[in-house]
């Protein structure tokens, strides 16, 4: 599959609202407020950014300017029913960004909606539970073979065609579906639950999928965060895992115009998210060991972390695209299951390089 490069930008805003379409008994029918995040992903044209390396900041500036009229205002002055879906529509109509792929609204830390092309809506809600587990089939001495625990996080994703509707699947509906599973999983040992005798992230995601899909036809993905830096997605057919890694780098954007501060030596705390697709190992119950992903990245980390990035071959421009292709070119032989890399230079601001299935969008 051909490479697809998207730039990502995000901006926060504070706003009050009431949602009249909801019953008067619903809390969101009353006047309330949120600390919102708006996020866009775009396959921008080459001549849209003022210079090579300025793409992600240009995207971030565009979303910031578009949400500015909403900040510290009453959303009902701009739209009758300011659902997350309608907010995303409102922004899409006003964003002057070529190649828009999605516009997302994250109204709380745990809820959001991403609007794609042709009015396709991706609704998600995140939940948390605390549990113990051990993996019985790993090699002797593997840390996951010992009994341990996690604060697991789970995202239920629902995709649907809105067809002009003000909102898609209600967040409350997702909560209703999750509650019985929470009662089974929370404060328990996962190994003791039928069907979770080998409770890897992948097996847990599949277990949740099979419990909930008959109850929610729109269910599109299950996401399981085993830790804050690693997790698994499952859509009933395909497993995708990711592992987050960070490095500190210095750079100069040589293509920036004279007088632009980004032309001078500066730096970022970069977040890299490696995505992999692979079949399930029927014995181990996982696709790829998260530890193996980290180990494969380690030689690249040693070259990137606390270094001047322009000094590395093929990154002399210092831009996100150059860094992404540099990582891809050196990782595909080490991890052939790799098919997507996200790279953020600041929270919510970055780019993604994909040559496989994009998979679900993860929260900021």
DABELFEN-V247332 format. One record per residue. N is the residue number from 1. RES is the residue in one small letter. SS is DSSP state (alpha for helix, beta for strand, coil for the rest). OMEGA is omega in whole degrees, -180 to 180 (999 if undefined). D_CENTER is the distance of its C-alpha to the mean C-alpha in whole Angstrom. Layout:
n,res,ss,omega,d_center
N,RES,SS,OMEGA,D_CENTER
N,RES,SS,OMEGA,D_CENTER
//
This chain:
n,res,ss,omega,d_center
1,x,coil,-178,21
2,x,coil,178,21
3,x,coil,175,19
4,x,beta,-178,16
5,x,beta,179,15
6,x,beta,174,13
7,x,beta,-173,13
8,x,beta,176,11
9,x,beta,-179,12
10,x,beta,179,12
11,x,beta,177,15
12,x,beta,169,16
13,x,beta,180,19
14,x,beta,-178,22
15,x,beta,174,23
16,x,beta,-178,26
17,x,beta,165,26
18,x,coil,-177,28
19,x,beta,-174,27
20,x,coil,-177,30
21,x,coil,-180,29
22,x,coil,179,29
23,x,coil,-179,32
24,x,coil,179,33
25,x,coil,-178,33
26,x,coil,-179,29
27,x,alpha,-177,28
28,x,alpha,172,26
29,x,alpha,180,29
30,x,coil,176,30
31,x,coil,180,30
32,x,beta,-178,27
33,x,beta,179,24
34,x,beta,164,20
35,x,beta,-173,18
36,x,beta,164,16
37,x,beta,172,13
38,x,beta,-177,13
39,x,beta,176,11
40,x,beta,172,12
41,x,beta,-174,11
42,x,beta,174,15
43,x,coil,-170,17
44,x,coil,176,20
45,x,coil,-175,23
46,x,coil,-176,25
47,x,coil,-178,27
48,x,coil,178,25
49,x,coil,-179,24
50,x,coil,178,27
51,x,coil,177,27
52,x,coil,-177,25
53,x,coil,-180,22
54,x,coil,-172,22
55,x,alpha,-174,19
56,x,alpha,179,16
57,x,alpha,177,19
58,x,alpha,177,20
59,x,alpha,179,17
60,x,alpha,178,17
61,x,alpha,-179,20
62,x,alpha,-180,20
63,x,alpha,178,18
64,x,alpha,180,20
65,x,alpha,-176,23
66,x,alpha,179,22
67,x,alpha,-176,21
68,x,alpha,179,24
69,x,alpha,-179,26
70,x,alpha,-171,24
71,x,coil,-179,24
72,x,coil,177,26
73,x,beta,176,28
74,x,beta,-174,28
75,x,alpha,-180,26
76,x,alpha,173,29
77,x,alpha,-177,31
78,x,coil,180,28
79,x,coil,-175,27
80,x,coil,-178,29
81,x,beta,-175,26
82,x,coil,171,23
83,x,coil,177,21
84,x,alpha,-180,17
85,x,alpha,180,18
86,x,alpha,174,21
87,x,alpha,179,19
88,x,alpha,177,17
89,x,alpha,-178,20
90,x,alpha,180,22
91,x,alpha,-178,20
92,x,alpha,-178,19
93,x,alpha,-174,23
94,x,alpha,-179,24
95,x,coil,177,21
96,x,coil,-179,23
97,x,coil,180,21
98,x,coil,174,22
99,x,coil,179,19
100,x,beta,177,17
101,x,beta,179,14
102,x,beta,174,12
103,x,beta,-176,13
104,x,beta,173,11
105,x,beta,175,13
106,x,beta,-173,11
107,x,beta,174,15
108,x,beta,178,15
109,x,coil,-171,13
110,x,coil,-179,12
111,x,beta,177,12
112,x,beta,178,11
113,x,beta,176,12
114,x,beta,-179,11
115,x,beta,178,14
116,x,beta,180,15
117,x,alpha,177,18
118,x,alpha,172,21
119,x,alpha,176,20
120,x,beta,-176,17
121,x,beta,176,15
122,x,beta,-178,12
123,x,beta,-180,13
124,x,beta,174,11
125,x,beta,-177,12
126,x,beta,179,12
127,x,beta,-178,15
128,x,beta,171,17
129,x,beta,-179,20
130,x,beta,-177,22
131,x,beta,175,24
132,x,beta,171,25
133,x,beta,169,25
134,x,coil,-179,27
135,x,coil,-170,26
136,x,coil,-171,30
137,x,coil,-180,30
138,x,coil,-179,29
139,x,coil,178,31
140,x,coil,-180,34
141,x,coil,177,32
142,x,coil,-177,29
143,x,alpha,-179,27
144,x,alpha,175,25
145,x,alpha,177,29
146,x,coil,175,30
147,x,coil,-179,29
148,x,beta,-177,26
149,x,beta,179,24
150,x,beta,162,20
151,x,beta,-177,19
152,x,beta,170,16
153,x,beta,-177,13
154,x,beta,174,13
155,x,beta,170,11
156,x,beta,-179,13
157,x,beta,177,12
158,x,beta,178,15
159,x,beta,177,15
160,x,beta,174,19
161,x,beta,-176,21
162,x,coil,179,22
163,x,coil,177,25
164,x,coil,-180,26
165,x,coil,179,25
166,x,coil,180,24
167,x,coil,178,21
168,x,coil,179,20
169,x,coil,-178,19
170,x,coil,176,20
171,x,alpha,180,18
172,x,alpha,177,22
173,x,alpha,178,22
174,x,alpha,178,19
175,x,alpha,179,20
176,x,alpha,180,24
177,x,alpha,-176,22
178,x,alpha,-170,20
179,x,alpha,179,24
180,x,alpha,179,26
181,x,alpha,176,23
182,x,alpha,-179,23
183,x,alpha,178,26
184,x,alpha,-170,27
185,x,alpha,-170,24
186,x,coil,179,24
187,x,coil,177,27
188,x,beta,170,28
189,x,beta,-174,28
190,x,alpha,-179,26
191,x,alpha,-178,28
192,x,alpha,-177,31
193,x,coil,179,29
194,x,coil,-178,30
195,x,coil,-179,28
196,x,coil,179,26
197,x,coil,175,29
198,x,coil,-166,26
199,x,coil,170,23
200,x,coil,175,21
201,x,alpha,-178,17
202,x,alpha,-179,17
203,x,alpha,178,21
204,x,alpha,179,19
205,x,alpha,180,16
206,x,alpha,179,19
207,x,alpha,179,22
208,x,alpha,180,20
209,x,alpha,-176,19
210,x,alpha,175,23
211,x,alpha,-170,24
212,x,alpha,-176,22
213,x,alpha,178,22
214,x,alpha,-179,25
215,x,alpha,-176,25
216,x,coil,-177,22
217,x,coil,-178,22
218,x,coil,-180,19
219,x,beta,-173,17
220,x,beta,178,15
221,x,beta,165,12
222,x,beta,176,13
223,x,beta,176,10
224,x,beta,170,12
225,x,beta,175,11
226,x,beta,172,15
227,x,beta,-180,14
228,x,coil,-176,12
229,x,coil,-177,12
230,x,beta,179,12
231,x,beta,-174,11
232,x,beta,171,12
233,x,beta,178,11
234,x,beta,-178,14
235,x,coil,-179,15
236,x,coil,180,19
237,x,coil,-171,20
238,x,coil,172,17
239,x,beta,173,16
240,x,beta,177,13
241,x,beta,173,12
242,x,beta,176,10
243,x,beta,179,12
244,x,beta,178,11
245,x,beta,-177,14
246,x,beta,173,16
247,x,beta,-179,19
248,x,beta,-176,21
249,x,beta,174,23
250,x,beta,-177,25
251,x,beta,167,26
252,x,coil,174,28
253,x,coil,-173,26
254,x,coil,-178,30
255,x,coil,178,29
256,x,coil,-178,29
257,x,coil,177,32
258,x,coil,-180,35
259,x,coil,177,34
260,x,coil,-176,31
261,x,alpha,-179,30
262,x,alpha,175,27
263,x,alpha,180,30
264,x,coil,179,31
265,x,coil,178,30
266,x,beta,-177,26
267,x,beta,-180,23
268,x,beta,164,20
269,x,beta,-174,18
270,x,beta,170,15
271,x,beta,178,12
272,x,beta,177,12
273,x,beta,-180,9
274,x,beta,-180,11
275,x,beta,-178,11
276,x,beta,173,14
277,x,beta,-179,16
278,x,coil,176,19
279,x,coil,-179,22
280,x,coil,171,22
281,x,coil,-173,25
282,x,coil,180,27
283,x,coil,-176,29
284,x,coil,178,26
285,x,coil,176,24
286,x,coil,177,21
287,x,coil,176,20
288,x,coil,177,19
289,x,coil,178,20
290,x,alpha,179,18
291,x,alpha,178,21
292,x,alpha,177,22
293,x,alpha,179,18
294,x,alpha,-180,19
295,x,alpha,180,23
296,x,alpha,-179,22
297,x,alpha,-172,20
298,x,alpha,179,23
299,x,alpha,178,25
300,x,alpha,177,23
301,x,alpha,-179,22
302,x,alpha,178,25
303,x,alpha,-176,26
304,x,alpha,-170,23
305,x,coil,-179,23
306,x,coil,177,26
307,x,beta,174,27
308,x,beta,-170,28
309,x,alpha,-179,25
310,x,alpha,180,28
311,x,alpha,180,30
312,x,coil,-180,28
313,x,coil,177,29
314,x,coil,174,27
315,x,coil,-174,25
316,x,coil,177,28
317,x,coil,177,27
318,x,coil,-175,24
319,x,coil,-177,21
320,x,alpha,-179,18
321,x,alpha,179,19
322,x,alpha,-180,21
323,x,alpha,180,19
324,x,alpha,-180,17
325,x,alpha,176,20
326,x,alpha,179,22
327,x,alpha,-179,19
328,x,alpha,-176,19
329,x,alpha,-177,23
330,x,alpha,-177,23
331,x,alpha,-173,21
332,x,coil,178,21
333,x,coil,179,25
334,x,coil,-179,24
335,x,coil,-178,21
336,x,coil,178,22
337,x,coil,-179,19
338,x,beta,178,16
339,x,beta,177,15
340,x,beta,176,12
341,x,beta,171,11
342,x,beta,179,9
343,x,beta,-180,11
344,x,beta,177,11
345,x,beta,173,15
346,x,beta,-176,14
347,x,coil,177,12
348,x,coil,-176,10
349,x,beta,-177,12
350,x,beta,-178,12
351,x,beta,176,12
352,x,beta,178,11
353,x,beta,-175,13
354,x,beta,174,13
355,x,coil,177,17
356,x,coil,178,16
357,x,coil,-179,14
358,x,coil,-177,10
359,x,coil,-176,9
360,x,coil,175,7
361,x,coil,180,4
362,x,coil,-180,2
363,x,coil,177,5
364,x,coil,999,6
//
